[in-house]
Amino acid sequence: MASVVVQTRLDIPMSDDQLKANTPSIPLRKPYGSMDLISTKTPPHHGRHSKDTKWWVVLNLAFQSIGIVYGDIGTSPLYVYSSTFSNGIKHKDDVLGVLSLVFYTLTLLPMIKYVFIVLRATDNGEGGTFALYSLICRYAKVSLIPNQQAEDRQVSNYTLELPSKRLKLASVLKSSLEKSKFAKLFLLLITMLGTSMVIGDSILTPSISVLSAVGGVKEATSALTQDMIAGISIVILVFLFMIQRFGTSKVGYTFAPILSLWFILIGGIGFYNIIKHDTTVLKAINPIYIVEYFIRNKKDAWVSLGGVVLCTTGGEALFADVGHFSVRSIQVSMCSMVYPALILAYTGQSAYLRQHPDSASDAFFKSVPGPMYWPMFVVSILASVIASQAMISGTFSVVHQSLSLGCFPRVKVVHTSANHEGQVYIPEINYFLMLACVGVTSGFKTTVKIGNAYGIAVVFVMTLTSALLVLIMIMIWKTNIFLIILYVVTIGFVELMYLSSALYKFTLGGYLPLAFSAFLMTVMYVWNNVYRRKYHYELDHMISPARLTEIFTNKNMSRIPGLAMFYSELVQGIPPIFEHYVSNVPALHSIIVFVSMKSLHVNKVPAEERYFFRRVEPRTLFAFQCAVRYGYNDVREVAFEETLITRLKEFIQEETWMQIQTLSIGGKMTESGRESDREIEHNEISKAKQAKEEKLREIMEQEIEQVEKAWEEVGIVHLIGQNEVIASKESNVMKRILVDYAYNLLRRNLRQSEAVFDIPHKRMLKVGMTYQL
């Protein structure tokens, strides 16, 4: 009886020379399969992530990172004080209180939290919300889709286990998460929330940055009204989004000198203002001024925290973009240039405001010395565009990660760089962001109102990152419990204080990021929920071994030349699409491969470990299962068919030589068990073993020849499911709304499988079937 079995894999050391000696007639590359998967060799580090990276390489990366990572946080001096003092400065010492808040907030959150703590939680060099979630999913079985395979843990990037004596708390938390379906769903939801907040941030960053920079022209002329400034900003924003399709994430590298100049200018002007206006402002380093500020202003001081927290914008981008550089280069650039320049800029503005308290609404440009006004105006425009570009590019990357893990509807992903895999462009997201930015800019028109919305997006993402980080500290790092408590009490408390203040401004514009996030989370949850239901449906309706035997032994079923690839989500078992096909077409191709595109919770899967084959037994069926495993940052191969055929031939070779090695071991065991008869039976055993080996080689050569013939002469036929998804009759009202209306609305208006996987239409066949979920 036919059945689907896992290919037996033995850990037998075998060199390439031995393999070549055994197969003189077949050219072999290094065999693909278990020997690659079980290898304990550590993958080589890339130059930019190597621990032995030379100091000049670090400095070069640090310089480049300025153009990518710090545009957002670097342009925050344009609008922080105008948002904080939205009702003016009531007391001269309020400036010292706010400066002290800014100093300690910048030190505690971007510097200590992100640069020295969060950057340790990268996933093989990649950062961001989904990277944290992937780390947790790899350590604990909290994924809601049961497509994990034991072989996944043999991927070189997968290992996480760190030696530690603090195992009790980690094991208790891990066990609790794995047993609780609510905890698994909650983890997924907060990851989706963090992702949607990052997307919301990328809507507000271009709006507030460009509007703040363009608004500086009011210092030169009063002829421009606020409506005209908003109109100019919209033109710049539209231009920025229209050039995204050219792969403009490269501007970060190209214009790193501009942002370096920006930091030098704001730091230098800040130092000038301190010397010229009020050197006593330096005493704000004393936190007593924070206490006095709150005593003096009470509720108004708490409300103003929503403006102060804008000085930390871009902290999450610092973590999300670390994959383009290295942890050390980020730390060097932050400590050597960005942090000192920001502290000088805010201190200089405070010194100016101490002497000119009526200038709070436009503190940045009013504090610029006259001869430097126009250079600063031009550089601020360029810096705001670069900051916006970095956030837009980051959003494309985040959506790409979400898409890979089944948490976002299918959209077209265009890879804009042959040298940098992480640089992508997503047309649908680009136009959505453009319309949203134009709407926000034309609707609010002022940075104060946008700042009210911006604060919520910034603090929400930071708080969610801290929540996931605490789980990682406990389960993976196994950090001392007292250090975890210290982190929660200090950084966690500060973030919650800022969040409460930002939420207070809900009716003043704070509702905007929450509305964006609610919309995006609804889209993500609907898609992921039905995606999981479809997977379970295929799992419940996969074809049994008995039914598979019946199909292949049916006399009316003919085998025709060629190779057919059936696509499904199942990584094990025969999917229901196969039976739907044979019930309508009484013919099967001579070679059948059941393909599943599977995303692992790692950033990248090495190319040599990407394709995992199993044979569908018996061998005469000539059918295989192939799980094509990608990381959430991987690029799908252009020559997918050719690569799959090559890997299939390598699998057939390896499978054969594993069987030959098994025969050799079996022969030695037989000989050792019959020592008294060894001399008599030795020749007979050797001849029988040699005959079996020759038969296996012959079968292997025939199969490889048949694969090559099917590929070169006949071609491949791709069979994908054109699925109609409906709720079952016994479903409740909410499930019917989710499946029949929400999901199908998304599916009809977004790209189909063949468009996403780039399947050739001439060799594609759709198999219609209905899923009753």
VEXZA-817785 format. One record per residue (C-alpha): residue in three letters; x, y, z. Coordinates in steps of 0.1 Angstrom, whole numbers, plus 5000, padded with zeros to 4 digits. Layout:
N
  rest    px    py    pz
   ALA     X     Y     Z
...
***
This chain:
773
  rest    px    py    pz
   MET  5000  5000  5000
   ALA  5013  5034  4991
   SER  5020  5059  5018
   VAL  5037  5092  5024
   VAL  5068  5086  5044
   VAL  5096  5107  5058
   GLN  5129  5099  5040
   THR  5151  5080  5064
   ARG  5183  5101  5070
   LEU  5214  5086  5085
   ASP  5243  5106  5099
   ILE  5270  5089  5080
   PRO  5302  5109  5072
   MET  5309  5107  5035
   SER  5332  5130  5016
   ASP  5327  5145  4981
   ASP  5355  5123  4968
   GLN  5338  5091  4980
   LEU  5305  5102  4964
   LYS  5323  5110  4931
   ALA  5341  5077  4932
   ASN  5308  5058  4934
   THR  5292  5077  4905
   PRO  5316  5080  4876
   SER  5289  5085  4850
   ILE  5269  5113  4868
   PRO  5284  5147  4875
   LEU  5278  5156  4911
   ARG  5278  5189  4929
   LYS  5279  5188  4967
   PRO  5248  5167  4975
   TYR  5219  5185  4990
   GLY  5199  5172  5019
   SER  5205  5158  5053
   MET  5242  5162  5053
   ASP  5238  5200  5048
   LEU  5210  5201  5073
   ILE  5227  5183  5101
   SER  5260  5201  5097
   THR  5273  5216  5128
   LYS  5296  5239  5110
   THR  5290  5276  5119
   PRO  5281  5296  5088
   PRO  5306  5322  5079
   HIS  5299  5358  5091
   HIS  5294  5384  5066
   GLY  5320  5412  5067
   ARG  5296  5438  5082
   HIS  5285  5415  5110
   SER  5317  5397  5118
   LYS  5331  5400  5154
   ASP  5365  5406  5139
   THR  5354  5435  5118
   LYS  5382  5461  5115
   TRP  5376  5495  5131
   TRP  5377  5513  5098
   VAL  5349  5491  5085
   VAL  5329  5499  5116
   LEU  5335  5536  5110
   ASN  5325  5533  5074
   LEU  5293  5516  5084
   ALA  5287  5541  5111
   PHE  5289  5569  5086
   GLN  5265  5552  5062
   SER  5241  5545  5090
   ILE  5236  5582  5096
   GLY  5219  5585  5063
   ILE  5195  5556  5069
   VAL  5189  5553  5106
   TYR  5189  5588  5121
   GLY  5168  5609  5098
   ASP  5137  5607  5119
   ILE  5153  5613  5153
   GLY  5177  5638  5138
   THR  5149  5661  5125
   SER  5129  5660  5157
   PRO  5144  5693  5170
   LEU  5123  5709  5142
   TYR  5090  5703  5162
   VAL  5096  5691  5197
   TYR  5095  5725  5215
   SER  5066  5737  5194
   SER  5046  5706  5204
   THR  5056  5708  5240
   PHE  5049  5745  5245
   SER  5017  5745  5224
   ASN  5001  5770  5249
   GLY  5033  5791  5253
   ILE  5059  5793  5281
   LYS  5043  5803  5314
   HIS  5074  5804  5335
   LYS  5110  5810  5326
   ASP  5122  5779  5345
   ASP  5097  5757  5326
   VAL  5123  5757  5298
   LEU  5148  5741  5322
   GLY  5123  5715  5333
   VAL  5115  5705  5297
   LEU  5152  5705  5287
   SER  5159  5682  5317
   LEU  5131  5659  5306
   VAL  5145  5659  5270
   PHE  5180  5651  5283
   TYR  5170  5622  5304
   THR  5145  5609  5279
   LEU  5171  5608  5251
   THR  5196  5592  5275
   LEU  5172  5566  5288
   LEU  5152  5555  5258
   PRO  5172  5558  5225
   MET  5206  5556  5241
   ILE  5204  5531  5270
   LYS  5173  5511  5259
   TYR  5178  5508  5222
   VAL  5215  5512  5216
   PHE  5227  5491  5245
   ILE  5198  5467  5253
   VAL  5174  5462  5225
   LEU  5201  5459  5198
   ARG  5212  5427  5216
   ALA  5179  5411  5206
   THR  5186  5411  5169
   ASP  5176  5380  5149
   ASN  5209  5371  5132
   GLY  5215  5408  5127
   GLU  5179  5417  5118
   GLY  5157  5440  5140
   GLY  5121  5450  5143
   THR  5089  5438  5159
   PHE  5086  5407  5138
   ALA  5123  5398  5145
   LEU  5114  5398  5182
   TYR  5083  5377  5176
   SER  5103  5352  5155
   LEU  5129  5348  5182
   ILE  5101  5339  5206
   CYS  5084  5315  5181
   ARG  5117  5297  5176
   TYR  5123  5292  5213
   ALA  5087  5283  5223
   LYS  5060  5266  5202
   VAL  5037  5296  5201
   SER  5030  5297  5163
   LEU  4993  5293  5155
   ILE  5001  5274  5122
   PRO  5012  5238  5128
   ASN  5036  5236  5099
   GLN  5068  5231  5120
   GLN  5091  5203  5110
   ALA  5118  5188  5131
   GLU  5142  5194  5102
   ASP  5136  5232  5105
   ARG  5158  5233  5136
   GLN  5187  5220  5116
   VAL  5188  5252  5096
   SER  5220  5269  5106
   ASN  5203  5302  5115
   TYR  5177  5286  5137
   THR  5196  5277  5169
   LEU  5189  5300  5199
   GLU  5197  5280  5231
   LEU  5221  5298  5254
   PRO  5237  5281  5283
   SER  5225  5294  5317
   LYS  5217  5283  5352
   ARG  5186  5304  5353
   LEU  5163  5278  5337
   LYS  5134  5274  5360
   LEU  5117  5307  5353
   ALA  5124  5304  5316
   SER  5109  5269  5314
   VAL  5078  5279  5334
   LEU  5071  5308  5311
   LYS  5078  5288  5280
   SER  5055  5260  5291
   SER  5028  5285  5300
   LEU  5030  5302  5266
   GLU  5029  5269  5247
   LYS  4998  5256  5267
   SER  4978  5288  5264
   LYS  4960  5294  5230
   PHE  4951  5329  5243
   ALA  4988  5337  5250
   LYS  4997  5326  5215
   LEU  4970  5347  5199
   PHE  4978  5377  5222
   LEU  5015  5375  5212
   LEU  5005  5376  5175
   LEU  4981  5405  5180
   ILE  5006  5427  5198
   THR  5031  5419  5171
   MET  5005  5430  5145
   LEU  4997  5461  5166
   GLY  5034  5470  5167
   THR  5037  5465  5129
   SER  5006  5486  5122
   MET  5019  5514  5145
   VAL  5052  5514  5126
   ILE  5032  5518  5094
   GLY  5012  5546  5110
   ASP  5045  5562  5121
   SER  5056  5562  5084
   ILE  5025  5582  5076
   LEU  5031  5608  5102
   THR  5069  5611  5099
   PRO  5069  5625  5063
   SER  5039  5648  5071
   ILE  5054  5664  5103
   SER  5090  5665  5090
   VAL  5083  5681  5057
   LEU  5057  5705  5071
   SER  5081  5716  5098
   ALA  5110  5722  5074
   VAL  5088  5741  5049
   GLY  5072  5761  5077
   GLY  5106  5776  5083
   VAL  5101  5799  5053
   LYS  5078  5820  5075
   GLU  5109  5835  5090
   ALA  5119  5849  5056
   THR  5085  5861  5045
   SER  5051  5865  5060
   ALA  5034  5864  5026
   LEU  5029  5826  5028
   THR  4999  5815  5047
   GLN  4996  5781  5065
   ASP  4975  5768  5037
   MET  5002  5776  5012
   ILE  5028  5760  5033
   ALA  5007  5729  5036
   GLY  5003  5729  4998
   ILE  5040  5731  4992
   SER  5045  5703  5016
   ILE  5020  5681  4998
   VAL  5038  5687  4965
   ILE  5071  5676  4980
   LEU  5054  5645  4996
   VAL  5037  5635  4963
   PHE  5071  5638  4945
   LEU  5088  5617  4972
   PHE  5063  5589  4969
   MET  5063  5590  4931
   ILE  5100  5583  4929
   GLN  5098  5553  4953
   ARG  5096  5528  4923
   PHE  5131  5537  4913
   GLY  5145  5522  4945
   THR  5152  5554  4963
   SER  5162  5536  4995
   LYS  5197  5542  4981
   VAL  5194  5579  4990
   GLY  5203  5570  5026
   TYR  5238  5560  5014
   THR  5240  5588  4988
   PHE  5229  5616  5012
   ALA  5247  5604  5044
   PRO  5269  5635  5040
   ILE  5238  5657  5041
   LEU  5226  5643  5074
   SER  5261  5644  5088
   LEU  5262  5681  5078
   TRP  5228  5685  5094
   PHE  5240  5671  5128
   ILE  5272  5692  5126
   LEU  5250  5724  5120
   ILE  5224  5718  5147
   GLY  5252  5709  5172
   GLY  5272  5739  5162
   ILE  5243  5763  5163
   GLY  5232  5748  5196
   PHE  5267  5755  5211
   TYR  5266  5790  5197
   ASN  5232  5797  5213
   ILE  5244  5784  5247
   ILE  5274  5808  5247
   LYS  5254  5837  5233
   HIS  5221  5835  5252
   ASP  5223  5817  5285
   THR  5251  5794  5297
   THR  5232  5788  5330
   VAL  5208  5765  5310
   LEU  5234  5737  5315
   LYS  5221  5733  5351
   ALA  5191  5715  5336
   ILE  5212  5684  5340
   ASN  5199  5684  5376
   PRO  5166  5664  5376
   ILE  5153  5687  5404
   TYR  5140  5710  5376
   ILE  5117  5682  5364
   VAL  5102  5679  5399
   GLU  5098  5717  5401
   TYR  5082  5717  5366
   PHE  5056  5692  5376
   ILE  5049  5710  5409
   ARG  5045  5743  5391
   ASN  5023  5731  5362
   LYS  5007  5699  5376
   LYS  4983  5685  5350
   ASP  4997  5708  5322
   ALA  5032  5694  5328
   TRP  5019  5658  5324
   VAL  5000  5667  5292
   SER  5032  5683  5278
   LEU  5050  5649  5280
   GLY  5032  5640  5248
   GLY  5054  5667  5231
   VAL  5086  5658  5250
   VAL  5084  5622  5238
   LEU  5087  5633  5202
   CYS  5125  5637  5208
   THR  5127  5599  5208
   THR  5111  5595  5173
   GLY  5132  5571  5153
   GLY  5142  5549  5182
   GLU  5123  5520  5166
   ALA  5138  5527  5132
   LEU  5172  5525  5148
   PHE  5164  5489  5158
   ALA  5145  5480  5126
   ASP  5174  5491  5103
   VAL  5202  5475  5122
   GLY  5202  5446  5096
   HIS  5217  5470  5070
   PHE  5247  5476  5092
   SER  5260  5461  5125
   VAL  5253  5467  5162
   ARG  5287  5482  5167
   SER  5284  5507  5139
   ILE  5250  5519  5152
   GLN  5265  5523  5187
   VAL  5295  5542  5173
   SER  5274  5566  5152
   MET  5249  5572  5180
   CYS  5275  5579  5207
   SER  5300  5599  5186
   MET  5277  5622  5165
   VAL  5240  5618  5169
   TYR  5235  5619  5206
   PRO  5259  5649  5213
   ALA  5245  5669  5184
   LEU  5209  5664  5196
   ILE  5218  5674  5232
   LEU  5235  5705  5220
   ALA  5206  5714  5196
   TYR  5180  5711  5224
   THR  5202  5729  5249
   GLY  5208  5757  5224
   GLN  5171  5761  5217
   SER  5164  5762  5255
   ALA  5191  5789  5259
   TYR  5174  5810  5232
   LEU  5139  5804  5247
   ARG  5151  5816  5281
   GLN  5157  5850  5265
   HIS  5128  5849  5240
   PRO  5099  5829  5256
   ASP  5074  5842  5230
   SER  5092  5822  5203
   ALA  5082  5787  5214
   SER  5059  5781  5184
   ASP  5089  5782  5160
   ALA  5119  5778  5183
   PHE  5141  5760  5158
   PHE  5143  5786  5130
   LYS  5140  5816  5153
   SER  5171  5804  5172
   VAL  5192  5801  5139
   PRO  5216  5830  5135
   GLY  5207  5853  5106
   PRO  5235  5844  5081
   MET  5228  5807  5087
   TYR  5191  5809  5080
   TRP  5190  5799  5043
   PRO  5216  5772  5045
   MET  5197  5757  5075
   PHE  5164  5760  5056
   VAL  5178  5741  5026
   VAL  5195  5714  5046
   SER  5164  5710  5068
   ILE  5142  5703  5037
   LEU  5167  5677  5025
   ALA  5170  5662  5060
   SER  5133  5659  5063
   VAL  5130  5642  5029
   ILE  5157  5617  5039
   ALA  5140  5611  5072
   SER  5108  5604  5054
   GLN  5125  5581  5029
   ALA  5140  5560  5057
   MET  5106  5555  5073
   ILE  5089  5547  5040
   SER  5116  5521  5031
   GLY  5113  5507  5066
   THR  5076  5503  5061
   PHE  5081  5483  5029
   SER  5105  5460  5048
   VAL  5080  5455  5077
   VAL  5052  5447  5053
   HIS  5074  5423  5035
   GLN  5082  5405  5068
   SER  5044  5404  5076
   LEU  5036  5390  5042
   SER  5062  5362  5045
   LEU  5047  5351  5078
   GLY  5011  5350  5065
   CYS  5001  5382  5084
   PHE  4994  5405  5055
   PRO  4973  5402  5022
   ARG  4992  5393  4991
   VAL  5008  5424  4975
   LYS  5035  5427  4949
   VAL  5070  5430  4962
   VAL  5096  5445  4939
   HIS  5133  5441  4948
   THR  5150  5474  4939
   SER  5186  5464  4944
   ALA  5207  5435  4932
   ASN  5232  5441  4959
   HIS  5210  5446  4989
   GLU  5182  5421  4993
   GLY  5164  5440  5020
   GLN  5156  5469  4997
   VAL  5121  5464  4984
   TYR  5092  5485  4969
   ILE  5055  5476  4973
   PRO  5033  5496  4950
   GLU  5000  5491  4969
   ILE  5016  5502  5002
   ASN  5033  5532  4985
   TYR  5001  5546  4972
   PHE  4983  5540  5004
   LEU  5010  5559  5023
   MET  5009  5587  4998
   LEU  4972  5592  5001
   ALA  4973  5590  5038
   CYS  5002  5615  5041
   VAL  4984  5640  5018
   GLY  4952  5636  5038
   VAL  4970  5642  5071
   THR  4989  5672  5058
   SER  4959  5688  5042
   GLY  4937  5680  5072
   PHE  4959  5691  5101
   LYS  4981  5717  5084
   THR  5001  5724  5116
   THR  5029  5704  5133
   VAL  5012  5709  5167
   LYS  4981  5688  5157
   ILE  5002  5662  5139
   GLY  5025  5660  5169
   ASN  4995  5650  5191
   ALA  4990  5621  5168
   TYR  5026  5613  5163
   GLY  5033  5609  5201
   ILE  5009  5580  5204
   ALA  5024  5561  5175
   VAL  5059  5566  5189
   VAL  5052  5555  5225
   PHE  5030  5526  5215
   VAL  5057  5510  5195
   MET  5083  5515  5222
   THR  5060  5500  5248
   LEU  5052  5469  5227
   THR  5089  5464  5220
   SER  5096  5465  5258
   ALA  5069  5439  5264
   LEU  5084  5415  5238
   LEU  5119  5422  5251
   VAL  5110  5412  5287
   LEU  5098  5378  5273
   ILE  5131  5374  5255
   MET  5151  5384  5287
   ILE  5133  5357  5307
   MET  5131  5329  5282
   ILE  5161  5332  5259
   TRP  5187  5354  5276
   LYS  5177  5341  5311
   THR  5186  5374  5326
   ASN  5188  5379  5363
   ILE  5153  5386  5376
   PHE  5165  5417  5395
   LEU  5178  5432  5363
   ILE  5145  5425  5346
   ILE  5126  5442  5375
   LEU  5149  5471  5372
   TYR  5142  5474  5335
   VAL  5104  5473  5340
   VAL  5105  5497  5369
   THR  5126  5524  5352
   ILE  5121  5522  5314
   GLY  5087  5505  5315
   PHE  5074  5531  5340
   VAL  5087  5560  5319
   GLU  5072  5547  5287
   LEU  5038  5542  5304
   MET  5039  5577  5317
   TYR  5045  5590  5282
   LEU  5018  5568  5268
   SER  4992  5580  5293
   SER  5001  5616  5283
   ALA  4999  5609  5246
   LEU  4965  5591  5250
   TYR  4952  5622  5268
   LYS  4954  5640  5234
   PHE  4932  5615  5218
   THR  4905  5640  5207
   LEU  4932  5665  5196
   GLY  4945  5642  5169
   GLY  4957  5613  5189
   TYR  4929  5592  5174
   LEU  4946  5592  5140
   PRO  4973  5566  5146
   LEU  4949  5545  5166
   ALA  4924  5546  5137
   PHE  4952  5537  5112
   SER  4963  5509  5134
   ALA  4928  5496  5139
   PHE  4922  5495  5102
   LEU  4955  5478  5094
   MET  4952  5453  5123
   THR  4917  5444  5111
   VAL  4931  5437  5076
   MET  4960  5417  5090
   TYR  4939  5397  5115
   VAL  4912  5388  5089
   TRP  4939  5376  5065
   ASN  4959  5357  5090
   ASN  4928  5341  5106
   VAL  4914  5328  5073
   TYR  4950  5318  5063
   ARG  4952  5296  5095
   ARG  4917  5282  5089
   LYS  4926  5272  5053
   TYR  4957  5255  5066
   HIS  4937  5234  5091
   TYR  4911  5226  5064
   GLU  4939  5212  5042
   LEU  4953  5193  5071
   ASP  4919  5178  5079
   HIS  4912  5169  5043
   MET  4946  5157  5031
   ILE  4945  5124  5011
   SER  4950  5092  5030
   PRO  4976  5066  5019
   ALA  4948  5042  5009
   ARG  4931  5068  4987
   LEU  4964  5077  4971
   THR  4970  5040  4962
   GLU  4935  5039  4947
   ILE  4942  5069  4925
   PHE  4975  5057  4912
   THR  4963  5021  4906
   ASN  4931  5032  4888
   LYS  4932  5016  4853
   ASN  4915  5047  4838
   MET  4944  5069  4851
   SER  4971  5073  4825
   ARG  5006  5087  4830
   ILE  5017  5113  4805
   PRO  5053  5128  4800
   GLY  5063  5159  4819
   LEU  5065  5172  4854
   ALA  5036  5186  4874
   MET  5040  5209  4904
   PHE  5010  5210  4928
   TYR  5011  5241  4951
   SER  4996  5240  4986
   GLU  5003  5252  5021
   LEU  5008  5216  5035
   VAL  5043  5207  5043
   GLN  5034  5171  5051
   GLY  5008  5149  5034
   ILE  4990  5151  5000
   PRO  4968  5182  4997
   PRO  4931  5180  4987
   ILE  4939  5200  4955
   PHE  4954  5167  4941
   GLU  4921  5148  4944
   HIS  4902  5177  4929
   TYR  4925  5176  4899
   VAL  4923  5138  4893
   SER  4885  5138  4896
   ASN  4883  5160  4866
   VAL  4914  5151  4846
   PRO  4921  5113  4843
   ALA  4958  5118  4836
   LEU  4989  5123  4857
   HIS  5023  5135  4847
   SER  5052  5111  4849
   ILE  5068  5131  4877
   ILE  5048  5148  4904
   VAL  5061  5173  4930
   PHE  5039  5187  4958
   VAL  5053  5221  4966
   SER  5047  5242  4997
   MET  5062  5277  5001
   LYS  5070  5279  5038
   SER  5083  5308  5059
   LEU  5104  5300  5089
   HIS  5108  5323  5119
   VAL  5143  5333  5108
   ASN  5155  5362  5088
   LYS  5173  5342  5061
   VAL  5175  5305  5051
   PRO  5208  5297  5034
   ALA  5203  5287  4997
   GLU  5218  5252  5002
   GLU  5193  5245  5030
   ARG  5162  5260  5014
   TYR  5147  5229  4996
   PHE  5137  5200  5017
   PHE  5125  5169  4998
   ARG  5106  5138  5008
   ARG  5097  5109  4985
   VAL  5061  5097  4982
   GLU  5064  5059  4985
   PRO  5064  5035  4968
   ARG  5092  5046  4945
   THR  5073  5036  4914
   LEU  5049  5065  4918
   PHE  5078  5089  4911
   ALA  5063  5116  4933
   PHE  5079  5139  4958
   GLN  5071  5165  4984
   CYS  5091  5197  4985
   ALA  5090  5223  5013
   VAL  5107  5254  5000
   ARG  5117  5273  5031
   TYR  5123  5310  5032
   GLY  5132  5335  5059
   TYR  5111  5366  5063
   ASN  5137  5387  5046
   ASP  5146  5363  5018
   VAL  5142  5370  4982
   ARG  5125  5344  4960
   GLU  5147  5330  4933
   VAL  5142  5343  4897
   ALA  5152  5309  4883
   PHE  5129  5290  4907
   GLU  5121  5261  4883
   GLU  5157  5255  4874
   THR  5168  5256  4910
   LEU  5141  5231  4921
   ILE  5150  5207  4893
   THR  5187  5209  4903
   ARG  5178  5202  4940
   LEU  5155  5174  4930
   LYS  5183  5156  4911
   GLU  5207  5161  4941
   PHE  5181  5147  4964
   ILE  5177  5116  4942
   GLN  5215  5111  4942
   GLU  5218  5115  4980
   GLU  5188  5093  4987
   THR  5205  5065  4966
   TRP  5239  5068  4982
   MET  5223  5068  5017
   GLN  5206  5035  5007
   ILE  5240  5021  4994
   GLN  5256  5031  5027
   THR  5228  5014  5046
   LEU  5235  4982  5026
   SER  5272  4984  5034
   ILE  5265  4987  5071
   GLY  5239  4959  5069
   GLY  5265  4937  5051
   LYS  5291  4943  5078
   MET  5267  4935  5106
   THR  5257  4903  5088
   GLU  5293  4893  5084
   SER  5302  4899  5120
   GLY  5272  4878  5131
   ARG  5284  4848  5111
   GLU  5321  4846  5118
   SER  5322  4808  5115
   ASP  5307  4809  5080
   ARG  5324  4841  5068
   GLU  5349  4826  5045
   ILE  5323  4804  5028
   GLU  5296  4831  5024
   HIS  5318  4862  5019
   ASN  5318  4860  4981
   GLU  5280  4854  4979
   ILE  5272  4883  5002
   SER  5296  4906  4983
   LYS  5280  4897  4950
   ALA  5245  4901  4963
   LYS  5254  4935  4978
   GLN  5271  4946  4946
   ALA  5241  4936  4925
   LYS  5218  4956  4948
   GLU  5241  4986  4946
   GLU  5242  4984  4908
   LYS  5204  4982  4907
   LEU  5201  5013  4929
   ARG  5226  5032  4907
   GLU  5207  5021  4876
   ILE  5174  5033  4891
   MET  5190  5066  4901
   GLU  5204  5072  4867
   GLN  5171  5064  4851
   GLU  5152  5088  4874
   ILE  5177  5116  4869
   GLU  5175  5111  4831
   GLN  5137  5111  4833
   VAL  5137  5144  4853
   GLU  5161  5160  4828
   LYS  5140  5149  4799
   ALA  5108  5162  4815
   TRP  5124  5195  4822
   GLU  5142  5200  4789
   GLU  5118  5184  4764
   VAL  5083  5186  4779
   GLY  5084  5213  4805
   ILE  5067  5219  4839
   VAL  5031  5224  4845
   HIS  5021  5245  4876
   LEU  4988  5236  4892
   ILE  4975  5261  4918
   GLY  4942  5262  4936
   GLN  4916  5288  4926
   ASN  4899  5285  4960
   GLU  4865  5297  4969
   VAL  4864  5303  5006
   ILE  4830  5303  5024
   ALA  4819  5299  5060
   SER  4803  5265  5068
   LYS  4765  5264  5074
   GLU  4769  5260  5112
   SER  4791  5292  5115
   ASN  4780  5320  5137
   VAL  4774  5356  5124
   MET  4809  5369  5132
   LYS  4826  5340  5114
   ARG  4804  5346  5084
   ILE  4812  5383  5083
   LEU  4849  5375  5087
   VAL  4851  5348  5060
   ASP  4823  5356  5035
   TYR  4827  5393  5034
   ALA  4859  5407  5049
   TYR  4883  5381  5036
   ASN  4867  5377  5002
   LEU  4867  5414  4997
   LEU  4904  5415  5003
   ARG  4910  5385  4981
   ARG  4891  5399  4952
   ASN  4909  5432  4953
   LEU  4944  5420  4958
   ARG  4969  5399  4939
   GLN  4963  5362  4933
   SER  4989  5335  4940
   GLU  5003  5333  4904
   ALA  5010  5370  4904
   VAL  5029  5368  4938
   PHE  5048  5337  4929
   ASP  5055  5348  4893
   ILE  5042  5316  4878
   PRO  5042  5316  4839
   HIS  5007  5318  4827
   LYS  5014  5296  4796
   ARG  5023  5267  4819
   MET  4998  5273  4847
   LEU  4966  5254  4854
   LYS  4941  5265  4880
   VAL  4922  5239  4900
   GLY  4889  5252  4914
   MET  4878  5240  4948
   THR  4857  5253  4977
   TYR  4869  5256  5013
   GLN  4840  5254  5038
   LEU  4857  5268  5069
***
